[in-house]
Amino acid sequence: MSDFTAALTVSASGMKAQASRLRITSENIANADTPGFKRKIIPFRDVVDRQLGVDLVETGRVRLDKSELEKIYSPGHPLADSSGHYLGSNVDLIVEIADARESQRSYEANLRMFDQARQMASSALELLRR
């Protein structure tokens, strides 16, 4: 049963990481029009589970994108400086939507793998009962 446990653990770590990525992407999309908002990035890293002998995926600390904020000309805006500009966000909606779609598909792939391992373990137990 150790192989089943390992498969379930690997799948669960992938789903957890992709859920975190999707949450961060959602925050970026929600704040795309917020002046001064810096895009958040969440890195992934490999972690070895020595007990099961498998590589898992974990998320690192959330970081801010260091790219320049968009300079927007709007003299009537309350945040505008003397030249009529204010700093917008550095969120690119196309990139965020692509990241969200990739996260969703990766999550679904891990979910299918988790379900397959669960079904295989259930079938093996059913065979042992006979």
Backbone bond lengths (Angstrom), bond angles and torsions (degrees), N, CA, C in turn:
res aa  C-N    CA-C-N  psi(-1)  N-CA   C-N-CA  omega(-1)  CA-C   N-CA-C  phi
1 M - - - 1.451 - - 1.522 111.55 -
2 S 1.296 118.58 -10.32 1.458 121.85 -177.81 1.529 111.92 -61.49
3 D 1.327 116.89 -37.93 1.462 119.98 178.94 1.527 111.04 -65.50
4 F 1.314 116.96 -37.11 1.463 120.27 177.63 1.528 110.30 -65.98
5 T 1.322 115.56 -43.22 1.462 120.32 178.69 1.524 110.59 -62.04
6 A 1.324 116.47 -41.81 1.460 120.51 179.16 1.526 110.77 -63.21
7 A 1.329 116.93 -43.85 1.464 120.57 179.38 1.524 111.44 -62.85
8 L 1.328 116.05 -42.47 1.462 119.72 178.24 1.529 111.46 -64.62
9 T 1.321 116.64 -39.89 1.461 121.09 -179.51 1.524 111.69 -66.56
10 V 1.327 116.51 -43.37 1.471 120.78 178.45 1.521 110.34 -62.99
11 S 1.312 117.32 -45.65 1.465 121.18 179.42 1.520 111.47 -62.21
12 A 1.319 116.16 -43.79 1.463 120.17 -179.51 1.528 111.32 -63.66
13 S 1.325 117.40 -38.41 1.469 119.20 179.18 1.529 110.47 -67.03
14 G 1.327 116.78 -37.10 1.466 120.49 176.86 1.520 111.65 -65.18
15 M 1.333 116.68 -42.14 1.473 119.98 179.27 1.527 110.58 -65.31
16 K 1.321 116.80 -40.97 1.464 120.24 -179.82 1.532 110.83 -64.00
17 A 1.330 116.59 -42.82 1.467 120.58 179.79 1.532 111.04 -64.88
18 Q 1.333 116.88 -43.66 1.466 119.82 -179.55 1.529 111.48 -68.71
19 A 1.322 117.56 -33.03 1.466 120.25 176.59 1.525 109.91 -65.09
20 S 1.325 117.47 -40.04 1.464 121.14 177.06 1.525 110.70 -64.48
21 R 1.313 115.51 -42.70 1.471 119.72 178.76 1.520 111.09 -63.03
22 L 1.314 117.20 -40.76 1.455 121.11 179.39 1.529 111.05 -66.93
23 R 1.320 117.37 -36.03 1.463 120.89 177.25 1.529 110.63 -63.69
24 I 1.334 116.90 -45.27 1.467 121.49 179.38 1.529 110.32 -64.61
25 T 1.324 117.04 -41.76 1.465 121.07 178.38 1.525 110.55 -62.51
26 S 1.320 117.04 -40.30 1.466 121.61 177.87 1.524 111.05 -62.95
27 E 1.324 116.49 -41.05 1.467 119.85 177.12 1.522 110.91 -62.50
28 N 1.336 116.47 -40.86 1.461 120.33 178.40 1.522 111.18 -62.12
29 I 1.337 116.66 -44.51 1.463 120.57 -179.77 1.528 110.31 -64.16
30 A 1.326 116.41 -42.49 1.463 120.17 -178.89 1.527 112.22 -63.97
31 N 1.328 117.47 -28.34 1.458 121.17 -177.31 1.523 113.81 -105.78
32 A 1.317 117.40 16.41 1.461 121.08 -177.42 1.526 112.38 -58.80
33 D 1.319 118.11 -31.29 1.462 121.71 -178.94 1.528 113.24 -100.79
34 T 1.313 117.50 8.90 1.458 121.43 -179.84 1.531 109.36 -82.81
35 P 1.326 118.04 119.67 1.468 120.13 179.49 1.528 111.45 -58.99
36 G 1.339 115.32 133.50 1.459 121.29 177.17 1.514 115.34 79.79
37 F 1.348 118.43 1.93 1.471 120.54 -178.59 1.521 109.75 -75.39
38 K 1.328 116.07 131.73 1.459 121.62 175.91 1.522 109.18 -103.50
39 R 1.304 115.24 132.64 1.462 122.82 -179.79 1.524 110.11 -57.69
40 K 1.334 116.26 138.06 1.454 122.20 177.32 1.528 109.30 -96.02
41 I 1.318 114.44 144.52 1.474 121.84 178.96 1.521 107.15 -128.82
42 I 1.338 116.24 137.41 1.467 120.53 177.65 1.527 108.33 -121.77
43 P 1.327 117.25 115.07 1.471 119.90 -179.18 1.532 111.84 -83.48
44 F 1.316 116.01 155.79 1.459 122.70 174.13 1.523 108.30 -106.87
45 R 1.331 115.05 152.30 1.468 119.95 175.13 1.526 108.81 -145.90
46 D 1.329 114.68 152.64 1.461 120.81 177.22 1.521 109.56 -83.52
47 V 1.329 115.21 139.56 1.459 122.09 176.35 1.520 106.69 -132.74
48 V 1.314 116.66 134.30 1.460 120.68 -179.48 1.521 109.25 -94.18
49 D 1.336 115.53 126.81 1.458 121.37 172.76 1.525 105.98 -91.80
50 R 1.314 116.36 101.21 1.467 120.72 -174.87 1.526 112.38 -67.17
51 Q 1.306 117.37 -28.94 1.460 120.69 -179.23 1.533 110.70 -66.82
52 L 1.349 116.31 -43.46 1.462 119.94 179.54 1.525 112.60 -94.08
53 G 1.337 117.09 -16.83 1.455 121.06 -179.69 1.518 112.99 72.33
54 V 1.329 116.94 37.84 1.466 121.05 -179.88 1.524 110.09 -129.09
55 D 1.325 114.99 156.75 1.460 121.24 173.93 1.518 108.92 -90.80
56 L 1.313 115.77 130.53 1.456 121.91 177.88 1.523 108.74 -113.65
57 V 1.311 115.85 165.14 1.463 120.58 175.66 1.524 108.25 -112.10
58 E 1.314 115.53 136.11 1.460 122.21 176.73 1.513 108.45 -130.86
59 T 1.312 114.96 158.71 1.453 119.31 175.88 1.519 109.03 -94.25
60 G 1.323 114.92 146.25 1.461 120.44 175.93 1.520 109.61 -90.29
61 R 1.308 115.72 -167.27 1.464 120.91 178.23 1.519 109.69 -72.24
62 V 1.313 115.43 141.90 1.455 120.93 177.77 1.526 108.21 -68.37
63 R 1.334 115.15 132.34 1.466 121.05 178.82 1.526 109.28 -119.09
64 L 1.310 115.29 163.01 1.456 120.69 176.29 1.525 109.55 -99.01
65 D 1.323 115.72 139.77 1.462 122.07 176.51 1.522 108.41 -66.12
66 K 1.330 116.61 131.72 1.466 120.67 -175.60 1.525 113.10 -91.13
67 S 1.314 117.93 5.63 1.460 118.69 179.54 1.528 110.26 -69.98
68 E 1.311 114.81 158.51 1.466 121.93 -176.67 1.525 111.23 -62.28
69 L 1.319 115.52 144.85 1.460 120.43 173.18 1.524 108.61 -77.38
70 E 1.308 115.50 147.89 1.467 120.64 179.80 1.528 109.37 -68.97
71 K 1.328 115.49 132.96 1.462 120.76 177.64 1.530 107.49 -95.44
72 I 1.330 116.49 118.35 1.464 121.86 -173.64 1.527 109.41 -112.01
73 Y 1.337 114.59 132.04 1.456 119.82 178.32 1.521 108.72 -92.35
74 S 1.316 115.76 115.06 1.457 122.45 177.55 1.525 107.72 -158.38
75 P 1.355 116.43 87.03 1.463 119.76 -174.15 1.530 114.40 -58.23
76 G 1.324 118.76 -25.61 1.450 121.23 -178.64 1.515 114.33 -86.22
77 H 1.312 117.31 -5.18 1.468 120.98 -178.57 1.526 109.76 -71.63
78 P 1.338 117.95 139.32 1.471 120.24 -178.47 1.533 114.03 -61.77
79 L 1.325 118.24 -24.31 1.465 121.01 -179.51 1.527 112.96 -92.55
80 A 1.336 117.06 -1.23 1.471 120.53 -176.44 1.528 110.30 -65.65
81 D 1.343 114.63 142.51 1.461 119.87 176.88 1.530 109.55 -86.09
82 S 1.302 116.98 -168.44 1.467 121.12 -176.42 1.535 112.45 -65.46
83 S 1.335 117.54 -23.85 1.467 120.34 177.88 1.533 112.04 -88.65
84 G 1.332 117.42 -0.96 1.465 121.40 178.75 1.520 114.32 88.30
85 H 1.335 118.40 10.05 1.466 122.88 -178.95 1.522 110.94 -106.18
86 Y 1.319 115.17 151.40 1.465 121.50 169.02 1.522 107.80 -140.51
87 L 1.322 116.08 161.52 1.467 121.02 -178.25 1.517 110.18 -89.73
88 G 1.338 114.71 124.15 1.461 121.02 175.78 1.521 109.16 -88.51
89 S 1.311 116.89 -151.87 1.465 120.57 178.51 1.531 109.71 -102.84
90 N 1.320 116.31 168.85 1.463 120.67 175.58 1.533 111.10 -107.21
91 V 1.328 116.72 25.37 1.464 122.07 179.44 1.523 109.23 -85.92
92 D 1.324 116.23 126.44 1.464 122.45 174.78 1.530 106.87 -103.14
93 L 1.316 116.70 112.36 1.471 120.42 -175.01 1.523 112.82 -60.29
94 I 1.322 118.37 -34.95 1.470 121.04 179.01 1.530 110.08 -62.12
95 V 1.320 116.39 -45.42 1.473 121.03 179.06 1.522 110.14 -63.60
96 E 1.318 116.97 -43.18 1.464 120.48 -178.19 1.530 111.54 -66.03
97 I 1.307 117.22 -40.60 1.469 120.21 178.48 1.521 110.32 -65.86
98 A 1.332 116.54 -40.44 1.473 119.86 176.76 1.527 110.82 -63.58
99 D 1.339 117.20 -42.16 1.469 120.81 177.35 1.526 111.32 -62.99
100 A 1.332 116.16 -40.49 1.468 120.11 179.31 1.520 111.19 -63.96
101 R 1.322 116.30 -42.08 1.466 120.19 179.11 1.531 110.66 -65.43
102 E 1.326 116.36 -42.25 1.465 119.72 178.85 1.531 110.66 -63.94
103 S 1.322 116.99 -41.04 1.468 120.99 177.95 1.516 110.97 -62.45
104 Q 1.318 115.74 -43.80 1.466 120.47 -179.65 1.525 110.97 -61.75
105 R 1.310 116.75 -45.71 1.476 120.15 -179.16 1.523 111.81 -66.86
106 S 1.313 116.95 -39.32 1.464 119.81 177.61 1.528 110.86 -66.09
107 Y 1.328 116.29 -40.05 1.462 120.39 177.33 1.526 109.74 -61.19
108 E 1.336 116.72 -46.25 1.466 120.66 -179.88 1.526 111.88 -62.71
109 A 1.331 117.85 -38.14 1.465 121.10 177.83 1.528 110.38 -64.27
110 N 1.323 116.83 -43.38 1.468 120.23 177.06 1.522 111.14 -65.11
111 L 1.314 117.11 -37.03 1.463 121.17 178.45 1.532 110.72 -64.48
112 R 1.334 116.80 -41.84 1.475 119.97 177.41 1.523 110.97 -64.33
113 M 1.331 116.47 -40.21 1.462 119.76 178.11 1.533 110.28 -64.85
114 F 1.319 117.51 -41.95 1.465 122.28 177.69 1.524 110.38 -60.11
115 D 1.326 116.22 -46.49 1.465 121.03 -179.52 1.525 111.50 -64.55
116 Q 1.347 116.48 -40.07 1.473 120.36 178.13 1.521 110.49 -61.94
117 A 1.319 117.72 -45.91 1.478 121.34 179.92 1.525 110.34 -63.85
118 R 1.322 116.54 -39.90 1.469 120.52 178.62 1.527 110.33 -63.90
119 Q 1.318 118.01 -43.25 1.459 121.72 178.82 1.522 111.44 -65.28
120 M 1.341 116.42 -38.86 1.466 119.73 178.79 1.531 110.57 -65.50
121 A 1.317 116.80 -42.20 1.471 120.70 178.59 1.523 110.07 -64.12
122 S 1.307 116.86 -41.51 1.462 121.19 178.91 1.535 110.55 -63.79
123 S 1.315 116.99 -41.98 1.471 121.14 178.52 1.531 111.15 -65.16
124 A 1.334 116.46 -39.45 1.462 120.03 179.08 1.533 110.61 -64.99
125 L 1.314 116.87 -40.95 1.466 120.30 177.28 1.522 111.08 -64.96
126 E 1.317 116.59 -38.56 1.471 120.97 178.62 1.528 110.23 -63.60
127 L 1.339 116.58 -40.15 1.476 120.12 177.40 1.530 111.43 -65.04
128 L 1.293 117.00 -37.97 1.462 120.67 179.74 1.529 112.20 -68.28
129 R 1.313 117.71 -29.15 1.475 121.53 179.71 1.522 111.80 -71.37
130 R 1.292 117.47 -24.40 1.468 120.69 -177.18 1.478 113.09 -76.10
